[in-house]
Amino acid sequence: MPKELHTWPPLSTAYQDVFGEIDLDVYNAAGEIWQRGRVFAHATGIDDATAHTAMIQAVAKVSHRLTQPAPYLKTPGELKAYLFTAFRRCLLDKFTREHPQEVAPAALEEIADQTDPDGLAAQIERKILLEEIVRHMDSKTRSIYESLILGYSFAEIAEAEGIQSNQLRSMFSKRLKKLASQFAGEAMDIHLD
């Protein structure tokens, strides 16, 4: 397998591809989700070359879509999730064209069933959005979040910080609400247990 398909090649200017105009921002977003796209393709039995072609096709489709009245994509995370969905659809189209007699793998067929919240594609989209949120956290909020992920309770983290657990919980909750409102453009109600 060619090594160049393991990584997404950098691009400095937009260009016209066989699939259409390639927007630089969309292309770079594809580079950020390429490894997850490869994992998704491998999980469904599709090789890197086919996945790469499907990703370029998805980049062209999303680039074209952004020239029209664009979908509501305010953050890079939303663009990546939108692009990943386009990639899955291109992958399914490519698979059904190349293997018309075969049944599409279940992970590809779930594209038609967007209601499955536990599907592989939905998990990858959630991971993309979560990474985008964590990237925008200030260092204190990220530190608390990482401690919570590692299994520490608010009480344990607060004790290490020398403050009351309810103060820490309140501070963390307020910072998450502020971050969520930045992503959503409006205040959101977030509850932490």
N, C-alpha and C positions, 0 to 999 in steps of 0.2 A: 504494500500500500504506500503511495507516495507520502513522504513526510509532510509536504506542504498542506495536506488536508487535516493534519492534527492541530494546526494553529490557523487563525484567521489572518490573512495577509493585510498589512496596513495599507491605507489608501489616503492620499492627500488632496485629491480633487474629485468632483463628481464626474461621471462618464456615462456614455451610452453603451449599454450591454445588449446582447441579443434579445434579452427579455424586456428591454426598455431602459429609460433613464434611471440612473442610480444616484440617489441623494446621499451625500456624504454622511449626514447625521444618522440616517437609517442604516447605512452600511456599517458605521462604527457601532451602532447599537447591536447589529447582528454579530459583530465581533465579540461583544460582551456576553451574548447568549450562545455562541457557537458551541462551546463545550457541552452545555446542557442539551443543545440540539443533537449533537453527536450521541450523547448518552441515550436520549429518547429514540433516535434512529436505531442504534445498536440493540436497544431493548425490544424493538419491533422487528429485528432481523434485517435491517437495511444498512448497506455499506456506506462508508464515508463519501465516496464519489457521488452516489445518488443523493445523499443528504446535503452535500455541498451545492449541488445543482439546484435542489429544492430551496435551499436557503437563499441563493442568489435570485432565484425566481421570486421568492417571497419579498426580498429587499426591493426588487423592481416593482412589484405590485403595491407594496406599502408606499414606496416613493411616488408612484403615480397617484395613489389614493390621497396623499398629502397635498397634491396640487389642486385637487377638487375641494369642495367644502369638506374640510378635514374632520375626521372623527375627533371626539373629545379626548385629546392626549396632552395633558398639561405637564406631566413629569416624564423624565427619562424612563422611569419604571413602567409607566403606562404604555409608552412607545414599545418597550421591550416585550411586554406581555402581548400587545397587539401584533407585533412582528412574530412572536412565537406561535400565536394562533394561525397567522398566515402561513408560516413555515409548516405547521402540521397539515394544513389543508393542501399545500403544494406537495408535500410528501405523500399524502393519500392519493392525490391525482396521479402523481408519477408512478406510484406502486400499481394502481389499477390499470394504467395504460401499459406498463411493461409486463404485468402479469394478469391479463384479463381473466384467465381461467382459475386463478387462485383466490382464496378467501383472504381478505386483508386482515393483518394481525389485529387483535382486539384493541391494542393501544391506539392504532390508527382509526379504527372504527368509532372509538369514543369521541372522535371529532364531531360526528353527527349527533352525539348525545352530550351536549354541553351541560346537562343537569347533574352529572356525576361529580360531586365535590371531592371524592377520594381518588379520582383517576390520576394517572401519571402526569398527564399534561396539566391538570389543575394544580397538582402539587408543585410542578416546576414553575408555573406562573406565580403561585403564592411565594415561592422561594425568591424569585426575581424581585417581586414587589417588596418583600421583607428586607432583602439585602439593600434595596434602594432606601428604605426608611432608616435602617441602621447606619448607612453611610452618611445620612444627614443629621444624625444625633450628635449632640455635643459630647465631649469626652466623659463628663460626669454621668450623663444619662446612659451612654454606651457601657460604662463600667458597671452600673447597676444592672442593666439589661443582661450583660454577659454573666454576672454573678447569679442572677435569677436562672438563666439558662443552665448554668452549672449545678443548679439544685439548691443553692443557698436561699434561705427565707429572708423576707424583709427584716425580721428581727435580728438575724445573724449579720446581715449586711449593715444594719443600723448600729449594732453593737461595735462592729469594727470601725465604723465611721465616727462613733462617739455621739450619736444623736438618737432621738426616740424613733421607734419603728413607724409610728403614725406620721411623723414629720417626713421621714424618708419616702413612705408610700405616697403621701400627698404631693411632695415635690416631684417624684417620678411620674405620677399621674398627670400633674399639670404640664410637665414638659412633654409628655406623650400627646396630650390634647393639643398643645401648641403646634407640635410637629404634624399631627394629623390634620389640623386646620390648614397648615401650609400646603399639604398635599391635596386636600379636598377643596380648598378655597373657601371653606366655611367651617364653623365650629362643629366638632363631632363629639358624640357621647361615647367615651371609652371607659369601660369598667375593668378594674383589675381585681382578681380574687387572691 
